[in-house]
């Protein structure tokens, strides 16, 4: 029952939730500055559940490996 949960907003709340077994792939996008400062964008692609882009997170490669190595 492990899930990825992403919540944004203070006044207007937006929430995204996907079970780890429903995740097909995780894409990481980093600029040169992002690689130097260790931040980037992560796109979580689900099986039949669409995709969610999580912008500007710290350690995106560690985040991806935590999701993909269940």
TIVO-2410 file (N, C-alpha, C; in nm, 3 decimals):
# residues 70
REC num residu      c1      c2      c3 atome chaine
REC   1      X   0.082  -0.120   0.000     N      A
REC   1      X   0.000   0.000   0.000    CA      A
REC   1      X   0.086   0.126   0.000     C      A
REC   2      X   0.210   0.117  -0.051     N      A
REC   2      X   0.298   0.234  -0.057    CA      A
REC   2      X   0.255   0.322  -0.174     C      A
REC   3      X   0.261   0.455  -0.154     N      A
REC   3      X   0.213   0.550  -0.254    CA      A
REC   3      X   0.308   0.669  -0.266     C      A
REC   4      X   0.299   0.735  -0.379     N      A
REC   4      X   0.364   0.865  -0.399    CA      A
REC   4      X   0.254   0.969  -0.382     C      A
REC   5      X   0.275   1.064  -0.291     N      A
REC   5      X   0.176   1.169  -0.265    CA      A
REC   5      X   0.245   1.303  -0.285     C      A
REC   6      X   0.182   1.390  -0.367     N      A
REC   6      X   0.235   1.523  -0.394    CA      A
REC   6      X   0.124   1.625  -0.370     C      A
REC   7      X   0.148   1.716  -0.279     N      A
REC   7      X   0.048   1.820  -0.248    CA      A
REC   7      X   0.109   1.956  -0.273     C      A
REC   8      X   0.031   2.044  -0.336     N      A
REC   8      X   0.075   2.181  -0.360    CA      A
REC   8      X  -0.034   2.278  -0.320     C      A
REC   9      X   0.006   2.401  -0.297     N      A
REC   9      X  -0.089   2.508  -0.268    CA      A
REC   9      X  -0.113   2.530  -0.121     C      A
REC  10      X  -0.142   2.654  -0.088     N      A
REC  10      X  -0.173   2.691   0.049    CA      A
REC  10      X  -0.322   2.723   0.061     C      A
REC  11      X  -0.369   2.812  -0.023     N      A
REC  11      X  -0.511   2.847  -0.024    CA      A
REC  11      X  -0.587   2.747  -0.110     C      A
REC  12      X  -0.542   2.732  -0.234     N      A
REC  12      X  -0.603   2.636  -0.325    CA      A
REC  12      X  -0.519   2.509  -0.323     C      A
REC  13      X  -0.566   2.405  -0.261     N      A
REC  13      X  -0.492   2.280  -0.242    CA      A
REC  13      X  -0.510   2.187  -0.361     C      A
REC  14      X  -0.401   2.131  -0.412     N      A
REC  14      X  -0.403   2.031  -0.519    CA      A
REC  14      X  -0.325   1.911  -0.470     C      A
REC  15      X  -0.381   1.793  -0.485     N      A
REC  15      X  -0.317   1.672  -0.435    CA      A
REC  15      X  -0.312   1.566  -0.545     C      A
REC  16      X  -0.201   1.495  -0.552     N      A
REC  16      X  -0.181   1.386  -0.647    CA      A
REC  16      X  -0.135   1.264  -0.568     C      A
REC  17      X  -0.192   1.149  -0.597     N      A
REC  17      X  -0.159   1.027  -0.524    CA      A
REC  17      X  -0.158   0.909  -0.622     C      A
REC  18      X  -0.053   0.828  -0.617     N      A
REC  18      X  -0.043   0.712  -0.706    CA      A
REC  18      X   0.027   0.598  -0.632     C      A
REC  19      X  -0.027   0.478  -0.644     N      A
REC  19      X   0.034   0.361  -0.583    CA      A
REC  19      X   0.164   0.327  -0.654     C      A
REC  20      X   0.263   0.279  -0.579     N      A
REC  20      X   0.393   0.247  -0.638    CA      A
REC  20      X   0.383   0.137  -0.742     C      A
REC  21      X   0.291   0.043  -0.725     N      A
REC  21      X   0.281  -0.064  -0.824    CA      A
REC  21      X   0.213  -0.018  -0.953     C      A
REC  22      X   0.157   0.102  -0.956     N      A
REC  22      X   0.096   0.158  -1.077    CA      A
REC  22      X   0.189   0.252  -1.153     C      A
REC  23      X   0.312   0.270  -1.106     N      A
REC  23      X   0.408   0.360  -1.170    CA      A
REC  23      X   0.484   0.284  -1.278     C      A
REC  24      X   0.479   0.339  -1.399     N      A
REC  24      X   0.546   0.277  -1.513    CA      A
REC  24      X   0.690   0.327  -1.528     C      A
REC  25      X   0.709   0.459  -1.518     N      A
REC  25      X   0.843   0.515  -1.530    CA      A
REC  25      X   0.852   0.648  -1.456     C      A
REC  26      X   0.975   0.687  -1.427     N      A
REC  26      X   1.003   0.814  -1.359    CA      A
REC  26      X   1.112   0.885  -1.439     C      A
REC  27      X   1.081   1.003  -1.491     N      A
REC  27      X   1.175   1.081  -1.572    CA      A
REC  27      X   1.228   1.198  -1.490     C      A
REC  28      X   1.359   1.223  -1.501     N      A
REC  28      X   1.423   1.335  -1.432    CA      A
REC  28      X   1.473   1.434  -1.535     C      A
REC  29      X   1.447   1.562  -1.512     N      A
REC  29      X   1.492   1.669  -1.600    CA      A
REC  29      X   1.571   1.769  -1.516     C      A
REC  30      X   1.701   1.784  -1.547     N      A
REC  30      X   1.787   1.877  -1.474    CA      A
REC  30      X   1.862   1.966  -1.571     C      A
REC  31      X   1.872   2.092  -1.536     N      A
REC  31      X   1.956   2.184  -1.613    CA      A
REC  31      X   2.100   2.170  -1.560     C      A
REC  32      X   2.191   2.241  -1.622     N      A
REC  32      X   2.330   2.237  -1.575    CA      A
REC  32      X   2.339   2.291  -1.433     C      A
REC  33      X   2.271   2.403  -1.407     N      A
REC  33      X   2.270   2.459  -1.271    CA      A
REC  33      X   2.202   2.362  -1.174     C      A
REC  34      X   2.097   2.295  -1.220     N      A
REC  34      X   2.029   2.197  -1.137    CA      A
REC  34      X   2.119   2.081  -1.101     C      A
REC  35      X   2.204   2.039  -1.193     N      A
REC  35      X   2.298   1.931  -1.163    CA      A
REC  35      X   2.402   1.976  -1.063     C      A
REC  36      X   2.447   2.101  -1.075     N      A
REC  36      X   2.546   2.153  -0.980    CA      A
REC  36      X   2.487   2.172  -0.841     C      A
REC  37      X   2.362   2.219  -0.835     N      A
REC  37      X   2.297   2.249  -0.707    CA      A
REC  37      X   2.208   2.134  -0.657     C      A
REC  38      X   2.200   2.025  -0.734     N      A
REC  38      X   2.126   1.904  -0.700    CA      A
REC  38      X   1.976   1.928  -0.682     C      A
REC  39      X   1.913   1.983  -0.787     N      A
REC  39      X   1.767   1.995  -0.791    CA      A
REC  39      X   1.721   1.972  -0.934     C      A
REC  40      X   1.592   1.949  -0.950     N      A
REC  40      X   1.538   1.928  -1.083    CA      A
REC  40      X   1.391   1.895  -1.080     C      A
REC  41      X   1.336   1.863  -1.197     N      A
REC  41      X   1.195   1.827  -1.212    CA      A
REC  41      X   1.184   1.676  -1.231     C      A
REC  42      X   1.080   1.617  -1.175     N      A
REC  42      X   1.055   1.474  -1.187    CA      A
REC  42      X   0.916   1.455  -1.245     C      A
REC  43      X   0.904   1.368  -1.346     N      A
REC  43      X   0.776   1.334  -1.405    CA      A
REC  43      X   0.748   1.188  -1.375     C      A
REC  44      X   0.636   1.163  -1.307     N      A
REC  44      X   0.595   1.027  -1.272    CA      A
REC  44      X   0.488   0.985  -1.372     C      A
REC  45      X   0.516   0.879  -1.447     N      A
REC  45      X   0.423   0.826  -1.547    CA      A
REC  45      X   0.358   0.700  -1.492     C      A
REC  46      X   0.226   0.701  -1.487     N      A
REC  46      X   0.153   0.586  -1.434    CA      A
REC  46      X   0.094   0.500  -1.543     C      A
REC  47      X   0.061   0.377  -1.506     N      A
REC  47      X  -0.003   0.283  -1.598    CA      A
REC  47      X  -0.152   0.316  -1.599     C      A
REC  48      X  -0.199   0.378  -1.707     N      A
REC  48      X  -0.340   0.412  -1.720    CA      A
REC  48      X  -0.388   0.522  -1.629     C      A
REC  49      X  -0.301   0.583  -1.552     N      A
REC  49      X  -0.341   0.688  -1.459    CA      A
REC  49      X  -0.284   0.824  -1.494     C      A
REC  50      X  -0.223   0.836  -1.610     N      A
REC  50      X  -0.171   0.965  -1.651    CA      A
REC  50      X  -0.032   0.992  -1.600     C      A
REC  51      X   0.001   1.121  -1.592     N      A
REC  51      X   0.134   1.161  -1.548    CA      A
REC  51      X   0.125   1.283  -1.459     C      A
REC  52      X   0.226   1.298  -1.377     N      A
REC  52      X   0.233   1.412  -1.286    CA      A
REC  52      X   0.376   1.465  -1.286     C      A
REC  53      X   0.391   1.596  -1.307     N      A
REC  53      X   0.522   1.659  -1.303    CA      A
REC  53      X   0.539   1.729  -1.169     C      A
REC  54      X   0.644   1.692  -1.099     N      A
REC  54      X   0.677   1.754  -0.971    CA      A
REC  54      X   0.795   1.846  -0.998     C      A
REC  55      X   0.774   1.974  -0.980     N      A
REC  55      X   0.874   2.074  -1.017    CA      A
REC  55      X   0.967   2.110  -0.902     C      A
REC  56      X   1.094   2.129  -0.937     N      A
REC  56      X   1.198   2.182  -0.851    CA      A
REC  56      X   1.204   2.111  -0.716     C      A
REC  57      X   1.247   1.986  -0.719     N      A
REC  57      X   1.267   1.914  -0.593    CA      A
REC  57      X   1.415   1.890  -0.572     C      A
REC  58      X   1.456   1.877  -0.448     N      A
REC  58      X   1.594   1.847  -0.414    CA      A
REC  58      X   1.621   1.699  -0.437     C      A
REC  59      X   1.740   1.667  -0.480     N      A
REC  59      X   1.786   1.529  -0.502    CA      A
REC  59      X   1.690   1.448  -0.588     C      A
REC  60      X   1.665   1.490  -0.712     N      A
REC  60      X   1.567   1.418  -0.794    CA      A
REC  60      X   1.612   1.276  -0.830     C      A
REC  61      X   1.742   1.252  -0.842     N      A
REC  61      X   1.788   1.117  -0.874    CA      A
REC  61      X   1.767   1.022  -0.756     C      A
REC  62      X   1.787   1.070  -0.635     N      A
REC  62      X   1.760   0.988  -0.517    CA      A
REC  62      X   1.611   0.961  -0.504     C      A
REC  63      X   1.529   1.059  -0.537     N      A
REC  63      X   1.383   1.041  -0.535    CA      A
REC  63      X   1.342   0.934  -0.636     C      A
REC  64      X   1.399   0.940  -0.757     N      A
REC  64      X   1.366   0.840  -0.859    CA      A
REC  64      X   1.409   0.700  -0.815     C      A
REC  65      X   1.528   0.687  -0.758     N      A
REC  65      X   1.572   0.554  -0.717    CA      A
REC  65      X   1.491   0.502  -0.599     C      A
REC  66      X   1.442   0.589  -0.513     N      A
REC  66      X   1.356   0.545  -0.402    CA      A
REC  66      X   1.223   0.494  -0.453     C      A
REC  67      X   1.172   0.552  -0.561     N      A
REC  67      X   1.045   0.507  -0.618    CA      A
REC  67      X   1.062   0.378  -0.696     C      A
REC  68      X   1.167   0.369  -0.777     N      A
REC  68      X   1.182   0.256  -0.867    CA      A
REC  68      X   1.235   0.131  -0.798     C      A
REC  69      X   1.306   0.143  -0.687     N      A
REC  69      X   1.352   0.026  -0.613    CA      A
REC  69      X   1.258   0.001  -0.497     C      A
REC  70      X   1.152  -0.069  -0.524     N      A
REC  70      X   1.045  -0.092  -0.426    CA      A
REC  70      X   1.089  -0.187  -0.318     C      A
***
